Amino acid sequence: MTGIKLSTVWACPAIVSVAFLAAGCAQSGTAAQQPETRRAVETAPADLQLACAAEVSRLHGVAPERVLPVASFVEGAGTYRVELLADAQRTGCSIDQNGNILSTSMA
């Protein structure tokens, strides 16, 4: 025999395996740090979306349960644009942050 103990020979592959596992864990952690490709968009608060829906319902004679907000975004400083479906017809509403309706439109 060469003087190498059998227990030492079996320990080497175990150490190499642990090293590979540690390297794999370290690399998988870097993927979570990559920048997101999706951009955050600020939407109108729910109460403002519902205020727009109520106003479109009232002005255009559509039953309230038939008006559904489908999208919203910041239109300007302190104002939002809310897109709605009223009886399956696209409509829109501009509203300020205090709940004042600025305009409505029926497509």
N, C-alpha and C positions, 0 to 999 in steps of 0.2 A: 504494500500500500504506500501511498505517497505522503502520508502524514495529514491529509485533510480529513477531518471528521465528517461522517455522513450527515450529521445534523446541520453542519455548516453548508453543505451542498444544497440541502433542501430549504434552508433559510434564504438563500440568494434569490430564487424565483419569487418567493413570497415578498421580499423587499422590493423587487422590480415591479411586481403587480401592484403593490401599494403606491409606488411612485407614479405608475400610469393612471391609476384611479384619481390620485390627487391632481395630476395634470389635467385630466378630463374635467374635474369639478372646477378647477380654476378657469379653464377656457369657457365652460358653459356659463359662468357668471358674467363674462364680458359681453355676451349677447344681450343681456338685459340692460346694459348701459348704452346701447346704441340709440341714437336719436330717433324719435318717432317720426314717421312720414306723414301722419295724419295731423291736421292743424285744428286747434280748438276754435270754435266759433261761438260767440256769445249770442244767446237766444233771448227773446222777450220772456219775462217772468210769466208764470201760468195765469196769475190774476189779470194781467194786461191782455193776454191772449183771449181769455174768456170775456173780457170787456169788449174787445173787438168783435167777437162772435155775437155777443148780445146786440151790439149796435148794427151789425150787418143784418141780423135777423129782423130787427125793428125797422130799419130803413128800407129794406128790400122785400119785406113781407114774406120771409121764409121762416117756417117753424123753427124754434130754437134748437130742437133736437136734430135738425137737418143741417146745422152749420158746424163745421169741424175745422179747428185750426190744424194745418198740416206742416207749416214751416214758419220760422221767424228769424229775424236778424237785426242787428243794430243798423239803423238807417242814417243816423247822424248823432250829434251831441245830445244825449238824453232822449232820443226818439228811437222807436222800433217800427219795423214793418212786419206785419203778420199776414201771412197768406192763408186763405181759408177755402174750403169747399162748401158752397151753399147750394143744396139740392144738386150736387155733382157738378156745379158750375164754379169755376175759379173766381175768387174775389180777393180783395186786398184791403188792408186797413193800416193807416199810420197812427201811432199813438205815442204820447210822451210818457216819461217815467212817472208822472203823477196821475196817469189814467185818463188824460184828456184826449179825446178822439180828434185827430187833426184832419183826416180825410178817409173816405172809403171809396172803393171802386168795384164795379161789377164788370167782369170780362165779357 
